[in-house]
């Protein structure tokens, strides 16, 4: 399980630009799009884009686990 969490962290930290910060604020800390946009100086559209990229990256990791028949979180 710890290995899985580390891989998720690597995927998130590997996002381009402010992606990691946006994902952490919006998804992990539960901040709203407006709060994140004000905090990081981005438009709400860019916040949505970064969150979507992060979610896609996590879904791709989950698909990889399934292909390898490893049970994800």
N, C-alpha and C positions, 0 to 999 in steps of 0.2 A: 504494500500500500504506500509506503514511504517513497518507493521508486516511482510509482504512478504520480504522486503529488509533485515530485521533482521534475518529471517529464512535463507535466502540465505547466509548471512554473517556467520551464525552459521554452515551451511553446509561446507562452504569454510574453516573456521577456524578449523573444525573437521577433515580435511584431515590429513593423517599421514605424519610424517617427515617434509620435507621442502615444502610439497604440498601447504599449504596456501601462502607461499612467492612466489613460482613459479607461481601459478595461478594469484595472484595479479599483479606480474610483467608482465607476458605474456598476460593475457586476459584483465585485467582492464587497465594497463598502456600501453599496446601495444608493449612491448619490443619483439625483435626477440628471437628465441631459443638460438642463439649464445650469444646475450647480457645477457640473463638470466643465461646461463651456466657459463659465465665469472663472473658475479656478485655473483653467489651463489656457485661457485666451483663444478658444476655438469656437467655431460656429456649432450650433446644435446638429447641423447636418454632418459635420466632420466627426462629432462625437458618435452619432449613429453609425457612421461608416467604420470607425475604429472598433466599436463594439461588435458590429457584424463581422469584421475581419477576425476578431478574437474568437467569436463563437464558431466561425467556420474552421479556424485552426483547431479548436478543441474537438469539433465534430470529426475532423480528419484524423486526429489522434485516436478518437474512440473507434473509428472505422478500422484503423490499423490494428488496434487491440483485438477487434472482432475477427479480422482476417487471420491474425496469429492465434486466435482462440484463447486470448488472455482476458480474464474477467476484469473490466474496468471498475472504477468506484461505483 
